[in-house]
Amino acid sequence: MPSFSESFGMSFELMWGMLTADPGLTIGLLVFFGTGLLLVFIVNLIRHYNLKKSGILDVDKMKGSMFEDYLYTLLKSKGYSVQKTPVTGDYGADLVLHGNNKKIIVQAKRYKNKVGIKAVQEIAAAKSHYKADECWVITNNYYTKPAIGLAKSNNVDLVDRDKLIKWMIQMRKSA
C-alpha cells in the first residue's frame, strides 16, 4: 500500500498531466477560478464600503442610551414625530413614534450578539400599555429564531442590521 506522500504525489502528477494535456482546459480553469476570486473580492469590497458609508460600525461602538438617541434622530429623518420614554419605568418601550395616523412603540437593542425572545416579549407586553398600533424592536444585530417566531405571532416588526443599514444610508443621502 502506498504511503500518503506517494499517493499525494501520484494524484498531483495525474492532475498536472490532465491540465497540461489540454492548454485550453488549463486556461479555462484559470479564468473560471480567477473570475470567481475576483468577484468574491469585489463583493467583499462593496460590502465593506457600504458598512463604512452607513455608519453602522460607529453604532456598534455606542452605548445603549446613545443608540436610542441615534434612533431618535434617524426616525425623525424618516418623518416620524418621536418621543423618548423615561429611562426607568418605560414598560419595555424606548421610543414612541407618531406618523401615518399610527402610534408605534420601539425598543432599541444595541447588542454584540443576536437579540433574543425577551426583547419581543417586552415590547409585545408594552403595546397595550401604550395603546400603540404597532411595535418594533430595532437592533444593530440580528434576531434568534425563537425571537423571530414570537414576533410573527405577536405582530412585532423586527428591524435587523440589514434594514437599519438601509435606513442609515437613506438618512445620509437625504442629509
N, C-alpha and C positions, 0 to 999 in steps of 0.2 A: 504494500500500500504506500503510495507516495506521501511525502510529508506536506505540511501546509505550504511551505515556501515553494516546493516543487509544483504543487497544484496551482498556486497563485501564478507562478512563472509560466506554466502551460496555458493557463487561462489568458494571461496577458498576451502571450505570443499569438494565440488563436484570435483574440480581439484585434490585435495590431495587424495581423495578416488580413482579416476581413476589411479593416479600414483602409489599408494601403492597396488592396486588390482593386478597389474601385475609387479613384480620386473624386468622382462626382458624389459618391456617398459620403466620403470624408468631409468634403466642402459643405455638403447639405447639412450634415450633423453639426458641424461647427457653426454654420449660420443659424440653424434652429436653436441650439443651446445658447449661442451668443445673443440672439434676439430675445430669448426668454430672460436671460440675466439682465439685459438692458432694460426690458420692460419692468421687471421687478425693481430695479434701481430707480427708474423714473417714477413709478407709483409710490415708492417709499419717500422719494424726494418731495413729491407733491403733497403727500400726507403730512410730512414734517413741516413743510411750508405753511399749509393750512392750519395746523395746530399752532404754529408760532404766530401766524397772522391773526388768528381768532382771539388770542389772549388766554386760552384755556390753561396754558402752562403756568400763568400767573395765578389763575383761580385755584389751581391745585395747591398752591402755597398759602392761600388765605386761611384765616381762622374762620370759624362758623359765622360769627357776627359780621365779619367783613363780607362774607359770601352773601348774607342776607341783604346787606347794603348794596352790593353789586347787583343782585337780582331786582332790588327796588328800582335802581336806575335802568336796568335792562328792560323790565316790564313797563316802565313809564315810556320808554322809547318805542314800545310796541303799541302804545295808545291806551294803556290801562291807567285808571286812577288807582294809586297804590297807597295803602296804609300799612305801617308796621304794627304788629301786636306787641303787648308788653313782654319784656324779657322773661318774666315769671308769670305763671297763670295764663298761658296763651292757649291752653286746651289742645295743643298739638298743631296750631297754625302759626306761621311766622309772618305771613303777609296776607292782606285782604285786598283783592282786586275788584274793581267795578269797571265794566265795559260791555258793550253789546247787550245792554239790558240784563246782565248777569252779575251775580256776586260769586266770586271764586276765592277759595282759600288755598294757600300754598304753604307747604312745608319744605324748607330748604335743607338739603343734606350734602354738605361738602365733606366727602369721605375719601379715604385712601382705598377702601375695599368696596365691594358691592353692597348696595343698600338692601337690607332685609325686610322681612314681613312687618316688623314693629312700626316702621315709618308709615306703612299703608294702614295699619290698624289705627294709629293715632289720628291721621288726617281723616279717615272714614268716620271715626267717632266724633271728630270736631265739626263735621259737616252740618249736623243737625243743630249743634250748639250755636253756630254762626248763622244758621238759616241760609246756607250757601246753596247755589245752584250746581256748582262744580267744585271739585277739589283736586289739587295737583300735588305731586311730590317732584321736586326738581333737584337733580344731583349732577355733580361733575363726574360721576362714575356710571355704573350700570346697576341693574337690579338682579336679585336672585330669582330663580324660577318660582319659589313659593310667593314671593312678593308680587311677581307679575300675575300669577294666578289669582291671588286675593284682590289685586287691583281690578282685574277684569270683572270679577263677581260683585265688586262694590262700586263700579263706575268711577274709579280713581284714575286720573290721567297721570302717566309716568313720563316725565321728561328726563331722558338719559343724556349721557355725554354727547352723543352724536347730534341730537336735536338741540342741545344747549349750544354747541359749537356753531350750528347753522344760525341760531338766533344771534349769537355774538358777532358773527361775520356780517349779518344783515344790519345790526346796530352800527358797526364800524363803517359800513358802506353809506348809511344814511347820515352819519355824523359829519 
